[in-house]
Amino acid sequence: MKNRTRIITAAIAAATLGAVSAQAASIEWDNGASDGVWTNPVNWAGDVLPTSADLAYISSGDTVNFIEGYTNTVNRNIIRGGSILNITGGKLTGQKSGNTVRDIVGQTSGHSYLNQTGGEYTSSHVLRIGSGAAGTVNLSGGSATVGRAGTSLFGNPNTSIQIDSLGTLNVTNSTLYTRTGVEIVNGGVFHVYGGYSPEIQLGAAANHASDGDWYQQSNSVLRVGISTNGLTPIVLENNGEDGTPITILDAGSVLDVGFVDDAMETNFWAVLDGSAGVFNNLGMVFDSGVNTNDWGYIVSNNVLYVGYGLGWPAGEDVQGPPPSGRDLYWTGAGGDTASDNPTNWVLDTAATLPATWGPYDMDKWRIGHISVTGVETGINYTVDYDATAVNNGQGDLDVGDGAQGTLNYNSGSLSFGVVNSRQEFGLSGGDGTLNMNGGTLGLNTARFGLSAGTGTFNLNGGTLNIGRAYADYSLWLGHNNNSTGIMNVTGGRIFTRMGIKLGDGGSGIGIFNVEGSAATLIGIGSNSALDGRWTQNAGSVLSIKVDAGGVTPITVVNKDAGIGGSDGDVYFYDGALLDLGWMPGVTNFGTFKVMEWDGQLQTNELALASSVDTNVWSYSITDENSDGTNDTLWATAYGETANGTPIPWLLENGLTADDDEIDNDGDGLETWEEYITGTIPTDSNSVLVVTSLENLGGDNYAISWKSVTNRSYSIVTNANLAYPNPGDAAVGIPGAAGETSVTSSIPSEAILFFEVGTSLPE
C-alpha cells in the first residue's frame, strides 16, 4: 500500500520552505503500476509525478505513453537505455532554461525513441538526439516546439535541435517550430517525408525574436522524400534578433532524395528555404544511392531545390541556374500543360532554342504568341501553373498575342512584379484568358483586351494583388481599337494599388461582372498608399448577379487620406451601363450594396442596360456617411404579390405587399384590383365604375364609365349576374382620359344586365 501520509507531510514541508529554491530532483520511471501511463504517479520512483523542478528519466527500456487529456510540466526529460516515449495527445512541457540544458533522446545503450502522433510537446531548452547511443524522434502528428537554444556542438552560434552522429529526426506529418537553428553532426539524419507536415519553421517559436539557422557537417544527411503532394520545405525565419539566418552546408554534407507514396513527376521542389539570410554551400553531395542522371539540385536565391527529370547533365550534382530575364515562348511541345516543363518553352520565335529550364527569375512569359513558329490560330495554348516556378519575381506576361492562349493559375505564390513590366491578355486580335483558381498572384499592371483583342479574367479563387499602375490604372478592361476586356469575379479576392478603367471612351469596351457573394474582397486602391478610381466609359458594363447571399460589393479606396492622386473618385460617363439580375436558379428580393467609394461621384450618367427588367430592378446612389456627397451604389430587386401586383407599383403608391388585398380608399376595389384597372388605390374617386346607362330608343343604349388611357375595355351582356351566362361582348374598347362612352344594341326581348370590364395590357 502507498504511504499517503508521507506524501501529504512532504507537501506541507515543501510549502513551509517558502522562497527557498528547490534543487532539481531526478525521478526515474519504474512502471510501478504496470500500465505504461506517464501521468500515473505510481509509475515513478517515490510514486510522485515529475514536476517543473524534476528531471524525468526513462531508462528502463519500457514503453511510456503520454495520452490525450493530460498536462504535465517537468524540468526536462531524458529517454535512454532503449526506452520509448509515445506522445499521442495532451501537453508535455519541459521548462528548464540554461545554456547547457538538454532534453535527450538516446544516451546509453540501446535504441531509444520519442514518437509523437498527437498533442503538444515542448522541449525544455535544446533537443539533443542520439547522444552516446542511438536515438530517433518521429514526428507524425501534433506539434513540437523547441523554444530555447544552447551552445552548438561544433562551434556555431546557438542551436535548438542537435542531431548527433547516432541521431535521426523524422518529420512526417507534424508542425515543428524552433527558436533558433538545427545542426546535424557527422552521421546524423534530418528526414522530411512528403508534403504532409503543415510547417517546418526554424526561428519561428512563439514569443521569441531569434533567427533560424542550418548547420550540416560532412557525412551528415538531409533526406527528403517527394510524395504525391510534394514536399514540406524547411524554412529559416528571420526574426531580427541575431542578424540574418545562416545556412552552412559543409563539404561532404549529404543530400538524399527520392520519391515516396508512388509519386514520380518531372518537377522542382524547395527543400531548404534560407532566402531571408546567408547561404553557404561548401560542397554538398548527393547520397551514393541517388541516380544523378535523373536528379539534380541547385541553390537559387538562397533556396535549396531538388529537381527530377529536367535534363540536367548526367553525373553532375550541382547545376547552375539559367540567366535571369529570358523571353520564354510557349509551344506546348512537351505534350502537357505544366508551366515548369522546359520542353514546352523555347527562347526564340523561330523555335530553335530550347529553354532547358522552366520559368525562372525575371523571365517574360509569352503564351499564344502568333509570331512563334508552329503557333497557329484556332488552337488554345493552355498553361497550368501549380506553384512550380523557381523565381524571385517574373517580368512581362503576354497571353493571346494574335493567337489564343489561357493561363490557369491554380496554387502557390508567384509575382510578375518587375517594375515597368505589363501583364496583357488578348492583344493584336488575339484571345487571352487568365483563370485564377487559388494561390496568390502578384501583377505589376494588367490590361485585358488591346488592339482588337479579347481578354478575359476569371477570378474563381485565391488572391490577386496588382501592385502598380499604367496611366493611373492598375487594371484596364477594353484598352483600345475595338477590343473587349472582361472580368468575372465569382470567388477569391482582388487588391489593386490604383484605379480600374472600363473601356476607352471609343471602341474599347470593358465588362466587370460580379457573380454572387462568394468573393471575399474587391478592393480598388486598397493595396499600398495610393488611391483607387473607378472610370466607366460609354458602352462598358458593370454587371451584377445576385445570389442567395446577395453580392460582394466593390470598394474604391482613398488610401492616402486626401493628399493627392485619384482620391477614390468614381466616374460614370454617358453611356455607362448597369446590368442587374440573379444568378441562375436564384430569386432574391431586396436591396444590395453594389459599390462604395471614399471619394466623390464626379460624373453620373449611369443607366440600366436594355436587358434589365425594370418591373423588378432599379438602382439608387445615396450618401451613406452623411458628408453631403453620394458614396454608395445600390441595386434593388422587387417581386410581386400572390395576386401579381408588382412591389414597385405598391411602393410608388405608398403601400406595401400587406395592403394588396385591402380596399385602402373605400371605393369597393381591393388594391390588386386597382392595379388591374389602372386606378389609384388611395383615391376613392379613381375607380372603375359605370357612370351612366341611357336607353336611346329601341335596342340602343349609351353606356359611360370612368376610364384611363392605358387600359382597354369590354362590355358583356348577361341575363343573370348571380349565374353568369355572358352574351355577345364588345371588346378592345380603347380607354379615354376620365370617361369613356359607347353605344350598344341588344335584343329587346331580353332582360339583360351590362358589365364593363378591363384587364392588364399585354
HUJOBEL-V936815 format. One record per helix or strand of 2 or more residues. SS is the DSSP state (a for helix, b for strand). FROM is the first residue (numbers start at 1). TO is the last residue. If there is no record, write none. Layout:
ss=[SS | SS]
from=[FROM | FROM]
to=[TO | TO]
This chain:
ss=[a | b | a | a | b | b | b | b | b | b | b | b | b | b | b | b | b | b | b | b | b | b | b | b | b | b | b | b | b | b | b | a | b | b | b | b | b | b | b | b | b | b | b | b | b | b | b | b | b | b | b | b | b | b | b | b | b | b | b | b | a | a | a | b | b | b | b | b | b]
from=[4 | 25 | 41 | 45 | 54 | 63 | 71 | 76 | 84 | 91 | 103 | 112 | 127 | 135 | 159 | 167 | 175 | 181 | 189 | 200 | 214 | 221 | 234 | 246 | 254 | 267 | 278 | 285 | 295 | 303 | 327 | 342 | 345 | 364 | 380 | 397 | 404 | 413 | 423 | 431 | 440 | 446 | 454 | 463 | 473 | 484 | 493 | 499 | 509 | 521 | 533 | 541 | 554 | 569 | 577 | 590 | 601 | 607 | 617 | 632 | 647 | 657 | 671 | 690 | 700 | 712 | 729 | 738 | 753]
to=[16 | 29 | 43 | 47 | 58 | 66 | 74 | 79 | 87 | 94 | 105 | 123 | 129 | 146 | 163 | 171 | 178 | 184 | 193 | 202 | 216 | 227 | 236 | 249 | 259 | 273 | 281 | 286 | 300 | 308 | 330 | 344 | 346 | 369 | 386 | 402 | 411 | 416 | 427 | 436 | 443 | 450 | 459 | 466 | 477 | 489 | 496 | 502 | 515 | 524 | 536 | 547 | 556 | 572 | 582 | 597 | 604 | 608 | 622 | 637 | 652 | 659 | 677 | 697 | 707 | 718 | 734 | 745 | 758]
